[in-house]
Structure formats: structure tokens, C-alpha cells
């Protein structure tokens, strides 16, 4: 069994520590208050800063960027963190922009180092909006992490996605034990009721297929375009079947939390 420590820094940003490896997800370290454009008339204001400032981070082996073109997943100070990591892994298009390892959905890369287990990282499908939105919202991936010693299935980072057939493939193709579930029910005034990430109810539906041991919500607070926070997510999971409801676990902000994987 692997004991993994996960620190929720804020928004989608987490530090994952496993068997000597340190991985950072979607680095967002700018202070609050600024309004960011997301293109096509959409924008959002950052409402909360990181629980850990970028200079206080330990050395990071790899940064996993689900997408590089939205500031709630990679902001200016987050970009400065990329240069400090040995490896950056992102989408195929983002890899070209960042000079990083770029993966198409279901593509795989590996991290290897003497004295540490080999980490296999597989990109998983995402659709960051309604049908036909990909040319506007851009490419996004999730990441599934596998290493020797896992007892309860892979660690999966869902990425920013709505619930659709592509993300449901994860349940049929992977054995997921722990999921970092990107939620928030993202909406923008200019596009009305259209959503760009999952709601709590969507998360329940997906986890009913995945059957993970542990569900860790992230990407639900700290920005004005998030329309469902912790209370709404918790209420949705209260309606889930017992196995899914009891798997829900809230990471404390800024404090490492030990998770059995």
C-alpha cells in the first residue's frame, strides 16, 4: 500500500507526494483581485490566493498542467514555477506552446529515477464545455498516475471537463482508486446556462461509474466563474448511494493530508 500526501493549495492546484516524488498540478499562485480574460467575451476574477506561495514550494519533480490557456489552471506566477521543475506534462498543443511533454488523450509517458518507483502518467479525455465547444475552449486532458505498490487503483486527476462519453471511458478503461475531481459548475454570463465543468451531481454520476475508494473535490472555490462551491457539492453527494457518499473526502487547504492509494 502506498501512503500518498496531497496538499490542496487552492483551486485546482495540489502538491502530490508519493514515494520520493513530488508532483504539482495546475499551478495557480497569483494573488487575488485580478480579472482574467478567458476569450470570446468570457472573464473571471480571482477571489482567493494560494495557501502556499510559490517561493515556499519544495523542489518539484514534475508539473501536470491539464491545460495552459486558462488562468484558473495556469496563471502568471504558476508559469514561473514551470521553469523550476524537471518535467512539465500537458496537452499535445500545450506541449508545443510550453516546450513541454505533450500528450494526446490515452497517450502515456513515464518518470524514472534511481531509488524511486517508476511513475506511469496517462492522459485522459476531457471536454471543457458543451458539444462542439472544443475549437473555442481548447484542448484539456486529465492524468492517471500508476506506480508499483498501489493497492486501491490508480490516482486520477479528472481535469476541467463536463460529464460526457469521453470522460466516462475512464471508468471502463482504468481502475481508479482515488480521484482529484475538478468541479465548480463553471458558467459565464455571456454564454448563459452553458456549463464548462462538472456540477456536484455530475460528479456523483461519474463516481457511481468509477467506484473509487476516495473522492477529493478540487477546482470549486476561489474564482468568480465557479457557481457551485463546497456546500453545493456536499449536498449533491448526500444524495449518492452509500459507497459514493462515504468516499467523499475534503482536503484541508494548505495542509498535507495522507491518502491510502
Buried (B, 14 or more C-beta within 10 A) or exposed (E): EBEBBBBBBBBBBBBBBBBEBBBBBBBBBBEEEEEBEBEEEBBBEBEBBBBBEBEEBEEBBBBBBBBBBBBBBBBEBBBEBBEBBEBBBBBBBBBEEBEBBBBEBBBEBEBEEEEBBEBBBBBBBBBBBBEEBBEBBBBBBBBBBBBEEBEBBBBBBBBBBBBBEBBBBBBEEBBBBBBBBBBBBBBBEEBEEEBBBBBBBBBBBBBEBBBBBBBBBBBBBBBBBBBBBEEBBBEBBEEBEEEBBEBBBEBEBEEBBEBBB
